Amino acid sequence: MSEDLYKQDKKPYVEAHDEEGRTDEEASLDAWNRHIYRNESIICDLFHGQFKSTLICSICHRVSIAFDPFLLATLPIPQVKYVNLDMFYIQYHQDASYRNQKLSVRIKDSDRIADFRKVIQE
């Protein structure tokens, strides 16, 4: 679909440049302009983006930086982990009485103390 919506009839040839010695902003903008020049369409305007990749040679330690276009970005969806807590809870009341309770509480591993308090007060 993207190719059918190109604003140019034929894709022009664009030579890749070395990004060495330039700031990330300059190199990114130049790479993006080259990509848009070659792939000018409404799909590209709305849905394309850039990844920055950095490679370091293990032998000569040369750093190579590239800004590559993408249409889809696959991101992991984090799973919520739950923790089951079995505890003995002694609640103090203002009338000087104690209530002993055995609780089994299921909370998320990302919960805060305030969330834990809400669960045990229910």
N, C-alpha and C positions, 0 to 999 in steps of 0.2 A: 504494500500500500504506500509506503514511504517513497519508493522509487517511482511510482505512478504520479506522485504529487510534486516531483522535482520541478523547480522553476526554470531549469536549463534543460535543453534537449540532450546535450552530451556532457558528460562529466569532464571537466578540465583536469589536466595532469597537475599535481601539486607535489613538489619535491619536499622530502622530510628534512628538517633542520636539526642541527645539534644545539641543544639547550644550554650547553656549558657556558658559564660566566655570566648568566643572566639571572635576574630575580625570578622567583616563582610566578609573580604576577605578570611579568612581561612574557615569559615562556608560555604560560597558560593562555594568555590572550592571543598570542601568535598561533599557537596550536589550534585554538578554538576558531580563529578566523580562517585558517587553512581548511578546517573541517567544514565550516559553514559555506565557504566558497565552492567546495566540491559537492556538498550535500544540502543545498539550499531547498528546504521544503517546510511546510507548516508542521509536519510531524517532528522534524528536527528541531524547529523552534520551540515546540511545546514539551517534547519528551526526551531529548538527548541531554547528556551531561558529560562530565569529565572525571576520570580517575587520575590521580597522581601516583605514579609508581617510581620507586627509587631502588636501583640495583647497585650493589657495591661488589666490585671484583675482589675475590678472596686472595688473588695473587698480587695484583698491582694496586689495590685499594682505590681504583678509580670509581667515582660516583657517577652513575648515569641516571638522569631524571627524564621521565617521559610523561606527557599528558595525553591520555588515550580517551577517545569518545566512547560512550556507552549508551545503549537504548534501554537495557534492563539491568537493574541492580538486585541481585538476590541477597536478601538479608535474613539471618536466622531469627526466628521468633523464640524468645527465651521462655522456657517452661517454668512455671511457678512451682517451687519446691515447698512442701509442707513438712512441718515437724510436729510429731505427737509428743506432748508432755504429760506424763502422769505425775501428779504431785499431791501432797497432803497440805491442805490450806486451812489455816486457823484465822478466822475472821473475828476481829474485836468490835463489839458494839458499844455505844456510849453508855448503855445501862450496865456496863461492867460484866457483860456475859460474853462467853466465847462460843463460837460455833465451829466445830471441826467438820471439814469436808474433804472428801477425796475427789479430786478432779482429774479428768482426762481432757486436755485442751489440744485442739489442732490449730496451729497458726502457720502463717507463711514465714519462710526464712527471711523475708525482707520486712516483716512487721517491726514496728517500734514498740517501746514500752507502753505508750498510750493505747495502741491497738491491743496489746496483751491485757491491759486493765479493763478495756471494754468487754473483752471475751470473758474474763473471770467474774465480772459484775453482772453478767446476764443470767 
